[in-house]
């Protein structure tokens, strides 16, 4: 597969194109943080000011721009602020569950201030995320966000239930990914399409676009967790392994190799030498390249859906945006 643009160049161009919308949604989140309860305010502000790529917002804004430009900047900014707030809330709760020390290269909220504060900040952000779209005229937007919030929790519960289970199926894995990652991107894509004024058929197609993009995004994230091609990841390598999560590279390994030896290694994945041995075995079995191929296939499916949108520079940039995700290193 030939990529038309390097990852950082594409992200930079996309961000520049939708910067006014990104700035407005960031201001909306900052205003909410500054008006939050005194005990939470400092932690809330600290969380939203941590560096992030805001890929979900960029996807929403690009799709909202793809039919002649963003028609209502405030509506689009509120939808994006809602998505970002929901995403941040889920990350805070994930860090508590996984006992992660770092997030985006900084101490996680719970490692700095304890679980109680972290859970409360996450809960408050979750509530505020839905308030952003409470008065949205098109009820499909808040409905899609509510569905995403529900799917996020369901995906996390399934992941916990199947943690350490080496007999997890590919279907189980995809169900987890659809819940904890793709659900938000489905909401972003649908919201962007609604704001662009597309008919219901195209809105649903854009939902599928978000689904494929989300699956690919998570597969690449799973590969990066092993340290493969990762740079400045902002978290420790092998967190998935240490938490007993069986992601796609391991699933592919189990499809063609006996499970017992690898299962014993996984139990000791907290030992760096053991973790590196697991990586060595997965490399030898070509599991990382095969996982990348699966991710590429989903990115191609997402890009194919773009052919149903009006031809434009935005459409071309969206295609580059999808293809560039395969080169993501953090």
C-alpha positions in Angstrom: 0.0 0.0 0.0 1.4 3.4 -1.0 0.7 6.3 1.3 0.1 9.7 -0.2 1.3 11.7 2.7 3.5 11.4 5.8 1.6 11.2 9.1 2.7 14.4 10.7 2.3 16.5 7.5 -1.2 15.2 7.0 -2.2 15.9 10.6 -0.7 19.3 10.4 -2.6 20.2 7.2 -5.8 18.9 8.6 -5.4 20.8 11.9 -4.6 24.0 10.1 -7.7 23.6 8.0 -10.1 23.2 11.0 -8.1 25.3 13.5 -10.9 27.9 14.2 -13.3 25.0 15.1 -10.6 23.3 17.2 -9.9 26.6 19.1 -13.6 27.2 19.7 -14.2 23.7 21.1 -11.1 24.0 23.3 -12.4 27.3 24.7 -15.8 25.7 25.4 -14.1 22.9 27.4 -11.9 25.4 29.2 -14.9 27.4 30.2 -16.6 24.3 31.6 -13.4 23.4 33.5 -13.1 26.9 35.0 -16.7 26.8 36.3 -16.5 23.3 37.8 -16.6 22.7 41.5 -13.7 24.1 43.4 -12.3 20.8 44.6 -12.2 19.5 41.0 -11.3 22.6 39.1 -7.5 22.4 39.2 -7.5 18.7 38.2 -10.1 19.3 35.5 -8.1 22.1 33.9 -4.9 20.1 34.1 -6.5 17.2 32.3 -7.9 19.1 29.4 -4.7 21.1 28.9 -2.5 17.9 28.5 -1.2 17.6 24.9 -3.3 15.5 22.6 -3.7 15.1 18.9 -7.5 15.6 18.9 -8.0 13.2 16.0 -11.6 12.6 16.9 -12.4 16.3 16.6 -10.4 16.6 13.4 -12.4 13.8 11.8 -15.7 15.4 12.9 -14.7 18.8 11.6 -13.4 17.5 8.3 -16.6 15.6 7.6 -18.6 18.6 8.7 -16.6 20.7 6.1 -16.9 18.2 3.3 -20.2 19.5 1.8 -19.3 23.1 1.2 -17.7 24.1 4.6 -18.9 24.0 8.2 -22.4 25.5 8.2 -22.7 26.3 11.9 -19.3 26.6 13.7 -20.8 26.7 17.2 -22.9 23.5 16.7 -19.8 21.7 15.4 -17.6 22.9 18.2 -20.1 21.8 20.8 -20.3 18.3 19.2 -16.5 18.0 19.2 -16.2 19.3 22.8 -18.7 16.7 23.8 -16.7 13.9 22.1 -13.4 15.1 23.5 -14.8 15.4 27.1 -16.3 11.9 26.9 -13.0 10.6 25.5 -11.0 12.2 28.3 -13.4 10.9 31.0 -13.0 7.4 29.6 -9.1 7.7 29.7 -9.2 8.8 33.3 -11.3 5.9 34.3 -9.2 3.5 32.2 -6.1 4.7 34.0 -7.7 3.9 37.4 -8.8 0.4 36.2 -5.4 -0.4 34.6 -3.4 1.4 37.4 -1.5 3.2 34.7 1.1 5.6 36.0 1.4 7.8 32.9 -0.9 9.4 30.3 0.4 11.4 27.4 3.9 11.5 28.8 2.7 12.9 32.2 1.6 11.4 35.5 -1.9 10.0 35.2 -4.5 11.8 37.4 -5.0 8.9 39.8 -1.2 8.4 40.3 -0.9 12.1 41.2 -4.1 12.7 43.2 -5.5 9.3 44.1 -8.4 7.2 42.8 -11.2 9.2 44.5 -10.3 12.5 42.8 -9.7 10.8 39.4 -13.0 9.0 39.5 -14.9 12.1 40.4 -13.2 14.2 37.7 -14.0 11.5 35.2 -17.6 11.3 36.3 -18.0 15.1 36.2 -16.5 15.2 32.7 -18.8 12.5 31.5 -21.8 14.5 32.7 -20.6 17.7 31.1 -19.9 16.0 27.8 -23.6 15.3 27.4 -24.6 18.8 28.5 -22.7 20.2 25.5 -25.3 18.7 23.1 -28.3 18.9 25.4 -29.9 21.6 23.3 -28.8 20.3 19.9 -31.7 20.5 17.5 -30.9 17.3 15.6 -31.4 14.6 18.2 -29.3 12.2 16.3 -26.1 13.9 17.6 -26.8 13.5 21.3 -28.2 10.0 20.6 -25.0 8.9 18.9 -22.9 10.3 21.8 -25.1 8.5 24.4 -24.7 5.3 22.4 -20.9 5.8 22.3 -20.8 6.3 26.1 -22.8 3.1 26.7 -20.6 1.2 24.2 -17.4 2.5 25.8 -18.5 1.0 29.2 -19.7 -2.3 27.6 -16.4 -2.6 25.7 -14.3 -2.0 28.9 -16.4 -4.6 30.8 -15.9 -7.2 28.1 -12.2 -6.5 28.0 -11.9 -7.0 31.8 -14.0 -10.2 31.6 -11.8 -11.6 29.0 -8.5 -10.4 30.5 -6.0 -13.3 30.7 -8.2 -15.6 28.6 -5.9 -17.0 25.8 -9.0 -18.6 24.2 -10.4 -15.2 23.3 -11.8 -15.3 19.7 -11.2 -12.7 16.9 -14.9 -11.9 17.2 -14.5 -11.1 20.9 -11.5 -8.9 20.2 -13.4 -6.9 17.5 -16.3 -6.5 19.8 -14.0 -5.0 22.5 -12.4 -2.7 19.9 -15.8 -1.6 18.5 -16.9 -0.7 22.1 -13.9 1.0 23.6 -12.5 2.7 20.5 -14.6 2.6 17.4 -17.8 3.7 19.1 -16.6 7.3 19.7 -15.3 7.5 16.1 -18.6 6.3 14.8 -20.3 9.1 16.7 -17.7 11.7 15.4 -18.2 10.6 11.8 -22.0 10.5 12.1 -22.1 13.9 13.8 -19.9 15.4 11.1 -22.0 14.0 8.4 -25.2 15.3 10.1 -23.7 18.8 10.5 -22.7 18.7 6.8 -26.3 18.2 5.8 -26.1 14.8 4.3 -29.1 12.5 4.0 -29.6 9.5 6.3 -28.0 7.0 4.0 -24.7 9.0 3.8 -24.8 9.5 7.6 -25.0 5.8 8.1 -22.2 5.2 5.6 -20.1 7.7 7.5 -20.8 5.7 10.7 -19.3 2.7 8.9 -16.4 4.9 8.0 -15.9 5.7 11.7 -16.2 2.0 12.5 -13.4 0.9 10.1 -11.2 3.9 11.1 -11.7 3.1 14.8 -10.8 -0.6 14.4 -7.7 0.3 12.4 -6.7 2.9 15.0 -6.9 0.4 17.9 -5.0 -2.3 16.0 -2.2 0.1 15.4 -2.3 1.1 19.1 -2.1 -2.5 20.1 1.0 -2.9 17.9 2.6 0.2 19.4 2.1 -1.2 22.9 4.8 -3.8 22.1 7.2 -1.0 21.2 7.0 -1.7 17.5 7.7 1.5 15.5 6.7 3.5 18.7 8.1 6.9 19.4 7.2 9.2 22.3 4.2 7.0 23.1 3.4 8.7 26.4 3.0 5.5 28.3 5.0 2.4 29.2 5.4 -0.4 26.7 3.8 -3.8 27.3 0.9 -2.4 29.5 -1.6 -4.6 27.6 0.5 -7.7 28.1 1.0 -6.9 31.8 -2.8 -6.4 32.2 -3.4 -9.8 30.5 -5.0 -8.3 27.4 -4.8 -10.6 24.3 -4.7 -8.2 21.4 -4.5 -9.0 17.6 -0.7 -9.8 17.4 -1.2 -12.5 20.0 -4.4 -13.7 18.5 -2.6 -14.2 15.2 0.2 -16.1 16.9 -2.3 -18.5 18.6 -3.9 -19.3 15.3 -0.7 -21.0 14.1 1.3 -22.0 17.2 0.7 -24.0 20.4 -0.6 -21.8 23.2 1.0 -23.3 26.3 4.5 -21.8 26.0 3.2 -18.3 25.1 0.6 -18.5 27.9 3.3 -19.1 30.5 5.4 -16.2 29.1 2.3 -13.9 29.3 1.9 -14.7 33.0 5.4 -13.2 33.5 5.1 -10.3 31.1 6.0 -7.8 33.8 9.6 -9.0 33.5 11.2 -6.9 30.7 13.2 -9.9 29.5 10.1 -12.0 29.2 8.2 -9.2 27.4 11.0 -8.8 24.9 11.1 -12.6 24.3 7.3 -12.4 23.6 8.0 -9.6 21.1 10.8 -11.7 19.5 8.5 -14.7 19.0 5.7 -12.5 17.5 8.2 -10.9 15.1 9.5 -14.3 14.0 5.9 -15.5 13.4 5.2 -12.3 11.3 2.3 -11.4 13.6 3.0 -7.6 13.7 3.1 -7.4 9.9 -0.1 -9.5 9.6 -1.8 -7.2 12.2 -0.8 -4.2 10.2 -2.3 -5.7 7.1 -5.6 -6.1 8.9 -5.4 -2.4 10.0 -4.6 -1.4 6.5 -7.6 -3.3 5.1 -9.9 -1.3 7.5 -8.3 2.0 6.5 -8.9 1.1 2.9 -12.6 0.4 3.6 -12.9 3.8 5.4 -11.3 5.5 2.4 -13.5 3.7 0.0 -16.6 5.2 1.7 -15.3 8.7 0.9 -16.0 8.1 -2.7 -19.7 8.6 -1.9 -19.1 12.1 -0.7 -18.7 15.2 -3.0 -15.3 15.4 -4.6 -13.3 18.2 -3.0 -10.0 19.1 -1.4 -11.5 18.0 2.0 -12.4 14.6 0.6 -8.8 14.1 -0.7 -7.4 15.3 2.7 -9.7 12.8 4.5 -8.4 10.0 2.4 -4.8 11.1 3.2 -5.8 11.3 6.8 -6.9 7.7 6.8 -3.9 6.4 4.9 -1.5 8.3 7.1 -2.9 6.6 10.3 -0.9 3.5 9.2 2.3 5.4 9.9 1.2 6.6 13.4 4.0 6.0 16.0 2.3 7.5 19.1 
